[in-house]
Amino acid sequence: MIATMIYKLTKDATPQELEAAGLGPHYVAHDSALFYNNAAGVPWTAAYIQAKGDPLADLYEDIAAEEKARATYQWLIDMTDDVDLQDSLKFLREREIVHAMRFKEAVEMIKADREQQKIF
């Protein structure tokens, strides 16, 4: 959804407008194509995805990722006065909150299961 928002916000921008917005290097390398990178311009990599294979460790990593995304959406909301964009970002922010809550519930379920005595 973020990629769609970025596309809609930049699709009609001229090279001069992109340059003025600090997106000149992006335009030179990618035209108006989406190219996933962070706010500092570092390209996305699968190294950003963390997994240990331990359900609790992985869920805590997921919770942290959801909370970071929630904070980022809030900061993006704070930076724009475009009401339609704010509404879309608010939806995404709330979705991150729900995801974090579900992951926290899963953590508690796993903890409860591990505490039960198993007799085979």
C-alpha positions as CSV (number, residue, x, y, z in Angstrom):
1,M,0.0,0.0,0.0
2,I,2.9,2.4,0.7
3,A,4.3,1.7,-2.7
4,T,0.9,2.6,-4.2
5,M,0.7,5.8,-2.2
6,I,4.2,6.8,-3.3
7,Y,3.4,6.0,-6.9
8,K,0.2,8.1,-6.8
9,L,2.0,11.0,-5.2
10,T,4.9,11.0,-7.7
11,K,3.4,9.6,-11.0
12,D,2.8,13.0,-12.6
13,A,5.9,14.8,-11.1
14,T,8.3,16.3,-13.6
15,P,12.0,15.6,-13.4
16,Q,12.5,19.1,-12.1
17,E,9.9,18.6,-9.3
18,L,11.6,15.3,-8.4
19,E,14.9,17.1,-8.2
20,A,13.5,19.8,-6.0
21,A,12.1,17.2,-3.7
22,G,15.5,15.5,-3.3
23,L,14.6,12.6,-5.6
24,G,16.9,13.5,-8.5
25,P,19.3,10.6,-8.0
26,H,16.3,8.2,-7.8
27,Y,14.9,9.6,-11.0
28,V,18.3,9.2,-12.8
29,A,18.6,5.6,-11.7
30,H,15.0,4.4,-11.8
31,D,12.8,7.0,-13.7
32,S,9.4,6.9,-12.0
33,A,9.7,3.1,-11.2
34,L,9.4,2.2,-7.5
35,F,12.7,1.0,-6.0
36,Y,12.4,-0.1,-2.4
37,N,14.8,1.6,0.0
38,N,14.8,3.2,3.4
39,A,14.6,6.9,4.2
40,A,18.3,7.2,3.9
41,G,18.3,5.7,0.4
42,V,19.7,2.3,1.4
43,P,18.1,-0.4,-0.8
44,W,15.9,-3.0,0.8
45,T,17.5,-6.4,1.4
46,A,16.2,-9.7,2.7
47,A,18.6,-9.2,5.6
48,Y,16.0,-7.0,7.1
49,I,13.9,-10.1,7.8
50,Q,14.9,-11.8,11.0
51,A,14.1,-15.4,12.0
52,K,15.7,-17.7,14.5
53,G,13.4,-20.7,14.2
54,D,12.4,-20.3,17.9
55,P,8.7,-19.4,18.0
56,L,9.0,-16.9,20.9
57,A,12.1,-15.2,19.5
58,D,10.5,-14.9,16.1
59,L,7.2,-13.5,17.6
60,Y,9.1,-10.9,19.6
61,E,10.9,-9.9,16.4
62,D,7.6,-9.6,14.7
63,I,6.1,-7.5,17.5
64,A,9.1,-5.2,17.3
65,A,8.7,-4.8,13.5
66,E,5.0,-4.0,13.9
67,E,5.7,-1.4,16.5
68,K,8.5,0.2,14.4
69,A,6.1,0.3,11.4
70,R,3.4,1.9,13.7
71,A,5.8,4.6,14.8
72,T,6.9,5.3,11.2
73,Y,3.3,5.6,10.0
74,Q,2.6,8.1,12.8
75,W,5.6,10.2,11.8
76,L,4.5,10.1,8.2
77,I,1.0,11.3,9.3
78,D,2.7,14.1,11.2
79,M,4.6,15.2,8.1
80,T,1.7,15.6,5.7
81,D,-1.4,17.8,5.5
82,D,-3.0,15.7,2.8
83,V,-6.1,14.3,4.4
84,D,-6.5,11.4,2.0
85,L,-2.9,10.3,2.6
86,Q,-3.4,10.7,6.4
87,D,-6.5,8.5,6.2
88,S,-4.6,5.8,4.3
89,L,-1.6,6.0,6.7
90,K,-4.0,5.9,9.8
91,F,-5.5,2.7,8.4
92,L,-2.0,1.1,8.0
93,R,-1.0,2.4,11.5
94,E,-4.0,0.7,13.1
95,R,-3.4,-2.5,11.2
96,E,0.1,-2.6,12.7
97,I,-1.4,-2.2,16.2
98,V,-3.8,-5.1,15.6
99,H,-0.9,-7.3,14.2
100,A,1.2,-6.5,17.3
101,M,-1.7,-7.4,19.6
102,R,-2.3,-10.8,17.8
103,F,1.4,-11.6,18.0
104,K,1.4,-10.8,21.7
105,E,-1.6,-13.1,22.2
106,A,0.3,-15.8,20.3
107,V,3.3,-15.3,22.7
108,E,1.1,-15.9,25.7
109,M,-0.4,-19.0,24.1
110,I,3.0,-20.5,23.5
111,K,4.1,-19.6,27.0
112,A,1.0,-21.3,28.5
113,D,1.6,-24.4,26.3
114,R,5.2,-24.6,27.5
115,E,4.2,-24.4,31.1
116,Q,1.8,-27.4,30.8
117,Q,3.0,-30.7,32.0
118,K,3.2,-33.1,29.0
119,I,2.6,-36.8,29.7
120,F,3.2,-39.2,26.8
